[in-house]
Amino acid sequence: METINDRLQWIVNEKFDGNKAAFAKAIGIVPTSISNYLGKQRASKPSVDMIAKIVNVLNVDARWLLTGEETAKVEQVLTHGDFSPASIHGDAVNGNMDIAVLQEKVKHLEELLAEKERLISVLMERK
């Protein structure tokens, strides 16, 4: 699939059995506008808004949609510990994800958790 329009056609064929109207409805655009993207004569390029809808609503890999290249998938994360990479003993081992990235995600999640706990405390005090 060389062009983004080819990949759009593939999505219509694979996820909607070739039903362009169902594809349009799923991403919230007017069915008649699909011919602008999939018609042989016009084949306009989709807007950024349309691409965002496809990626978010249909859970399509944005990199693949835009370039035809697949994003490297995160391989299985092995944990050595009780529950998860964020557990006390959790040492995440992953070939595709840097430990620093994982640590940053854990830090962010811990901050979110602390904020949720603070809000719960405030709500409990109001009772």
C-alpha positions as CSV (number, residue, x, y, z in Angstrom):
1,M,0.0,0.0,0.0
2,E,1.8,3.0,-1.3
3,T,-0.4,5.9,-0.4
4,I,-2.5,7.0,2.6
5,N,-5.5,6.6,0.3
6,D,-4.6,2.9,-0.3
7,R,-4.4,2.4,3.5
8,L,-7.8,4.1,3.9
9,Q,-9.2,1.7,1.4
10,W,-7.6,-1.2,3.2
11,I,-9.3,0.0,6.5
12,V,-12.7,0.2,4.7
13,N,-12.2,-3.3,3.2
14,E,-10.9,-5.0,6.3
15,K,-12.8,-3.3,9.2
16,F,-16.0,-2.5,7.4
17,D,-16.3,-5.2,4.7
18,G,-15.9,-2.5,2.0
19,N,-18.8,-0.5,3.3
20,K,-17.7,3.2,2.9
21,A,-20.8,4.6,4.5
22,A,-20.2,2.5,7.7
23,F,-16.6,3.7,7.8
24,A,-17.7,7.3,7.4
25,K,-20.3,7.0,10.1
26,A,-17.8,5.3,12.5
27,I,-15.4,8.3,12.2
28,G,-18.1,10.9,12.2
29,I,-17.9,12.3,8.7
30,V,-20.5,12.6,5.9
31,P,-20.6,9.4,3.8
32,T,-20.5,11.3,0.5
33,S,-17.2,12.8,1.4
34,I,-15.5,9.4,1.4
35,S,-15.5,9.5,-2.4
36,N,-13.1,12.5,-2.2
37,Y,-10.6,10.2,-0.6
38,L,-11.2,6.8,-2.1
39,G,-12.5,7.8,-5.6
40,K,-10.1,7.1,-8.4
41,Q,-10.4,10.5,-10.1
42,R,-10.1,12.8,-7.1
43,A,-8.2,10.9,-4.4
44,S,-7.8,13.9,-2.1
45,K,-5.5,13.6,0.9
46,P,-7.3,13.3,4.2
47,S,-7.2,16.2,6.7
48,V,-5.4,16.1,9.9
49,D,-8.8,16.0,11.7
50,M,-9.9,13.0,9.7
51,I,-6.6,11.2,10.4
52,A,-7.0,11.9,14.1
53,K,-10.6,10.5,14.1
54,I,-9.4,7.4,12.3
55,V,-6.5,6.9,14.8
56,N,-8.6,7.6,17.9
57,V,-11.9,6.0,17.0
58,L,-10.7,3.0,15.1
59,N,-7.5,2.5,17.1
60,V,-5.3,2.6,14.0
61,D,-1.5,3.0,14.2
62,A,-0.9,6.6,13.2
63,R,2.6,5.9,11.9
64,W,1.3,3.1,9.6
65,L,-1.6,5.3,8.4
66,L,0.6,8.2,7.5
67,T,3.7,6.4,6.2
68,G,2.9,2.7,5.7
69,E,5.6,1.8,8.3
70,E,4.5,0.0,11.5
71,T,5.4,1.3,14.9
72,A,7.6,-1.0,16.8
73,K,5.4,-2.9,19.2
74,V,6.4,-3.1,22.8
75,E,7.4,-6.6,23.5
76,Q,6.3,-8.5,26.6
77,V,7.4,-6.9,29.8
78,L,8.8,-9.4,32.2
79,T,8.5,-8.5,35.9
80,H,10.6,-9.8,38.8
81,G,8.5,-9.0,41.8
82,D,5.1,-9.3,43.3
83,F,2.7,-7.3,40.9
84,S,4.1,-5.1,38.2
85,P,7.1,-3.1,37.1
86,A,6.0,-0.5,39.6
87,S,5.9,-2.9,42.5
88,I,8.5,-2.8,45.2
89,H,10.6,-5.6,43.6
90,G,9.5,-4.9,40.0
91,D,12.4,-4.7,37.7
92,A,11.1,-4.2,34.2
93,V,13.0,-6.0,31.5
94,N,12.0,-4.9,28.0
95,G,14.0,-4.9,24.8
96,N,12.0,-2.0,23.2
97,M,11.4,0.4,26.0
98,D,14.1,2.3,27.8
99,I,14.1,2.0,31.6
100,A,14.2,5.8,32.0
101,V,10.9,6.0,30.0
102,L,9.4,3.4,32.3
103,Q,10.6,5.2,35.4
104,E,9.1,8.5,34.1
105,K,5.8,6.8,33.5
106,V,5.8,5.3,37.0
107,K,6.6,8.7,38.4
108,H,3.7,10.3,36.5
109,L,1.3,7.5,37.7
110,E,2.5,7.9,41.3
111,E,1.7,11.6,41.1
112,L,-1.7,10.9,39.7
113,L,-2.4,8.4,42.5
114,A,-1.2,10.9,45.1
115,E,-3.6,13.5,43.7
116,K,-6.5,11.0,43.7
117,E,-5.7,10.1,47.3
118,R,-5.7,13.8,48.2
119,L,-9.1,14.3,46.6
120,I,-10.5,11.3,48.4
121,S,-9.2,12.8,51.8
122,V,-10.9,16.1,51.0
123,L,-14.2,14.4,50.1
124,M,-14.0,12.2,53.2
125,E,-13.5,15.3,55.5
126,R,-16.7,16.9,54.0
127,K,-18.8,14.0,55.3
